[in-house]
Amino acid sequence: MLRDIKEVQLYNKRVLVRVDYNVPTNKDGEILDDFRIVKTLPTLNYLIEEKAKIILISHIGRPSEGEKISLYNVGEVLKNLLQKDIIFVKDCVGAAAKKAVANMKPGDVVLLENVRFYSEEVGNDDNFARELASLGEFYVNDAFSIVHRKHASVVGIPKFLPSAAGLLLKEELVTLDSVLQTPKRPLVAVLGGAKLETKLPCILNFLEKADHLLIGGMLAPVILAIKKISLSSTHFNKDLEERVSKIRLTNPKLHMPIDALVGLKNHDQDYLRQAAVGKIRSEEQMFDIGPESIRIFSNVIQEANTIIWNGPLGYVEDERFAGGSLSLANAILRNPAFSVVGGGDTVAFLAKNGLRDKFGYISTGGGAMLKYLGGEEMPGIKAIQDE
């Protein structure tokens, strides 16, 4: 049973809230998009009204790869959004954190520094989790986008504190459950982007549960190469080949691209042509779906009553290959069906084109959304469920 914060008494309690403020920044650390911060406001405003003492835990960037990004600027954005002072602490454990928490009054908000500055976070170190937990009396997970991670602030803290879901986490789960379990049919799923090995469980699940599945992005050329339809050489191992063998291209639910915009593997700016997928040469690479595929995909979308989309259909970083994704987005928007969109690249692409706010529901989850839709266990959810 997963309870949420509205089912518990949190007045005057020190509440640790795991949020995901891993937002895009420029080289000076300034926030480029506050979407993920805004999505946590209902939880924070509720806890402020309940006069809880709110202690925010988050990560930003990948410190293990040299990205030493502070959450200080996130605190400044949050201050403007909440119209309230945010107490920023330059550490997430230790004397400074303890002192800031000890001085809190009901309704105060403390933002701890980037939890991934400590390698113990990703290592899910029990002592580190215990030290974080000692700052609070209650734990709330409001970060759907990281519930698939076995990190100290996700699965470690709930070992030491009573826990509940935040309002955003609950909303994400209710939305995705409704799409998976009781969708208004036909249900059309669209999967793009890269990393076929991580998206395969999702593909197989949708072939069972959806009425139609459209596949694009880097998933399509790998499947077509494994099925020996396309010569476009992509790297895949024997295990992936065996797992893809479960996908039948003759399945009437499955819609693969039949044509593509292709370029050379070295991204030569002067080389671009349109080709049927069976006519792609070995030195070429598929960078977007072609016009005939766009037409077919758009027709399928028009029949839908529920649409779920994760992953761009082309290499959208290059505007020459953004046409497929843009056409799909517009096809979805022409249909009044309920739509759910997730995945960092897809959401960023829609934001860049001024379309993000027009969709039915935008999920904060990328990998987490895929794993959940693929029926995989989510450690962060299991950790806060009542036995």
N, C-alpha and C positions, 0 to 999 in steps of 0.2 A: 504494500500500500504506500503510495507516494503522497504525503501531505504537503500543503503549501503554507506560506507564512500567515495566511488569513485564518488558519486553524490552530494557531498557537499564540500564547500570551507573551508579548515581547517588550512590554513597558519597562523602561529603565534597564533593560538587559543589554550587555555588550554583545552585539551580533556581528560575527565575521561573515561578510558577503563576498563570495567568489564571483567576480564579474570578468568579462573578457573585453579589456580595453586595448587589445592588440590592433590599433588603428594605423592607417598609413600616415607617414610623416615625411616632411622634406629633410634635406641634409642638416638643417638647423634644429630639427626636432619639432617643428611646428606641425600641428594636426591638419591633415588635408581633408579628412572626412570624419565627421562625428557620429555617423549612423549607429555604430555599435554602442556608443555612449548614450545617445538618445533613447535607444531601446530599453535601457535599464532604468529609466526615470520612473515608470510606474511603481517598481519595487522600492526604489529609494524614497519616493514621495510617501508611499504607504508607511514605510518604517519611520520616517521623520514624523508623520502624523501620529504614529503609535508611541512616539517619544522613546524609541530605541536608541542605543548608542551604536552608530553604524561604523564598522571598520572594513574598508574595502581592500580586497586582495586581487591583484591582477598581474599579468605579464605583458610585455610589449617587445616585439622583435625577437631575435635569436642571439642572446648574449654568448652562447656557446660558440657561435660563429663570428664573434667580434662586434656584434651590434649592441653597443652599450647605450641603449636609449632609456632615459629616465621617464617616469610617469608624471613628472612635475607639470608639464604642459597640459596633460590630460586633466589634472586638478584645476588648472585655470579655466579650461573649457567647461568642466563640470560646475565650477563656481558660477559661471554665467548662466548655465542651463537651469540650475537649481535656485539661482538668486540667493545664494547662501555661502557663507565662508566654508572653505574646505581646509582642514588641518592636514598639511602634507608632511609626511615623515620620511627622512632620507634613508631609512632602512626598513626592513619588514619584520625583523626580529631584534632582540637585544635591548639595551637600556633605553635608547631613544624611543623605540616603539612602545615599550612598557610605560614610560613616563607620559607619553602623549595619551595613551589609553586611560591611565589612572586619573588624568585631569579632565576626562570627558564629562559633559553634562547631557541629560536626555535630549535627543534630537540632533546632537553633534554628528558630524561626518569626518572621519579620519581616512586619508588615502595613504596606504603604505607604499613604499618604493617597490619597483619591479621585482617580483618574487623569483624570477629566473636569473637574477644576479647571483643566486645560490644554486650550484649544480645539484644540491640535495633535493631541489624541487622536482626536476625531471627524473632524478634517481629515486623518487618516492621514498625518501629517507624517513623512517619512523620518528627519530629524535627531532628532526626539523619540523615534521608535522605536529609533533607534541608541543614544540616551542611556539609555533603559530597558533595552535589551539589554545594555549595558555592565555592568550590575549583576550579571548572571548568566553561567553557562556552559552552561545548558541551559534550554529553554522547554517548558512543559507547558500545554496548553489543557484546562481542565476545566469550561468554561462553554458548554454546548450552547446555552443561551438567547441567546448573542450571536454564534454562528458565522455568522449571515447578515449581520453588520455588517463593513464595510471600515474598521475603526478601527485605530489604530497598535498598540495592545496585542493585537490579534487577528490582523491580517495583516502588520503591519510588523515586529514582533520576530522572527518566524520567518525573515526574510530574513538575519538576522545570527547566529542561533543554531541548533544542531541541536534538533529538536523531537519531541514525542510527545503522544499523547492521555492525559488523566487517566482514572481509572477510571469517573467519572460520565459523562464524554463518551462513552466507549466503550460503557457500559451503555445510554445513551440511543439510540445509533445501532443497536446490536444489537437492542434492543427494537422500534424503529420499522421496521427492515429486516424483522424477522420478521413484523410485522403487514402490511407492504406486499407482501412477496415470498412468504412461506409461511404465510399465516394459516390457522387452523382455520376452515373455512367452515360456515355463512354468516358473512361479514364485514359488519358493519353500522357505517357511519360516521355521526356526528352532528355537524353544523356549525351554530353559532349566532354570537352576538355581532354586531359591526358590520363595516364596511369590506369590502363585497362585492368591490371591485376587487382587493384583496389576496388574497381567499379564492377567487376564481374559478378560478385554476389548480388549486387543491386540489379544488374541486367537480368540475371536468372530469376530473381524475385519478381521483377516487373513482367517478364514473359509469362509468369504464372498469374499475377494479380491485375495487371493493366489490360485494357482492350487493345491498345496500340503502343508500340515502343519505337521511337525515332532515335537513331544513333548517328552522331557526327563527331566533330573534333578529331583528336588523334586516336580515338577508339576505333573509328571506322577503318582507316587504312591498315591497322594491325589485324583486325578481324578479317578483312578482305585478303590480306597477304597470307594469313594462316589458312584461309579457305582456298588459296591459290587462284583468286579472282583477279588480284592486282599484282603487278610486278614491283610496285613501289616497295623497296626493301626496307623493312623496319625490323628492329631487334626484338626478338622474343625467345623465351626459353622453352624447353620441352614440356615443363609443367603447365605453362600458360597455354601451349598448343593443345594439350590434352583437355584442359578445362574448357577451352573455346569449342572443342569438338561437340560439347553438349548443345551448342547453339545451332539450330537448323535454319539456314537462310531461307528455306521454303515456308517457314512458320508465317502464317498470314498476319500475325500480330506484329511481326518485325519489319521495320522499314529502314533499309540501309541506303546511303546515297548511291545513285546510279551514274552521276556525273560529278565532276570536281573542277575547281580551279587549281592548277598545278604550277609549281615553280621548281627551280633546281634546289637540291639539298643545301647548296652554299648560299641560298637566299639572294642570288643574282637579281638585282632590281629590274634589269631589262628583260628578264625572261618570265613570261606569264602566258599560259594557254588554258583553254577549256578542253576537257577530255572525258570520254566515258571511262568509268572506273576500270574496265577491262583493258583500256588502251593506255594506261599510265606506264611510262617507261621506267626502267630500273634506276636511271640517274635523277628521276623526278620525285617530287614529294607532293602529296595532297595537302593543300593549305586551307581550303574552304569547300563547302558543298557547292555544286554547280546549279545553274538556273532551273534545270528540269527537276532536280532534287528539291529545290526551294518550292517549286510549284506543287509537287506531290506532298511534301511535308505540310505546306500551308493548307492544302485541302483536307488532310487528316485532322489538323488543328481545328478547322471550322466545324468538324463533327463532334468535337469534345464538349463534355459538360464539366469535366475536372481536368486540369492540366498541371503537371509537375515538371519543372525544368531545372537541371543542374549541369552546368558546363557549357562553354561556348561551342558553336558548331565549326568554328574556324580559328585560324591564328589571328585573333582580333587585335593583337598588339600592332599589327601592320594593317592600316585602314583598307588596303586593297583586298584583304581577306575577312573583312567584317560584315560583308553583305548578307551572308547566310544567317548569321546571328541576328542582324538587324531586321531582316525579313521575317524571321521566326517571331521576334519580339512583337513586331507590328501585327502579325497574324494572330497572336495570342490576344493582343489588345483589341482587335476587331471582334473577337468572340466574347460575349458577356460571361462566359464560363468562369468558375472560381479557379484562380491560378496561384500556385506556390512556386517561388523561385529561390534557389539557394546556390551556394558556392561562391567563394570570394571573387574569382575572375568574372563570373556571370554578373554578379551584383555590381561590381566596379564598372563593368562594360555598360550596364543599364544606367548607372549614375552618370557616367561620362556623356551618355547620349540623352540625358534628361528624361529618362523613362522609368527610373526606379520606383517613384511614388505612384505610378499608374497601375501597378500590379496588385492582385488581391492580397497576397501575403509574401513578404520577403523574409526568408529565414536567415538567421545570423550564422547558421551552421554550413560548413562545406563538407569536410571529411566526416563530421559527426552526423550530418544529415544523410549522407550516403550509407554509412554503417547502419544507422537506424532503419533506413528504407530497405537495406539488405537483410534485415532481421538479425543483425549481430548484437551481442550483449554490450551494453554501455556501462563500463565500470563506475563512472561518476553518478549515474542514476541508481545503480545497485547499492552504492555506498550510502545513499541517503534514504533508501526505502526501509520501512518498518518490516522486520522479519515476520 
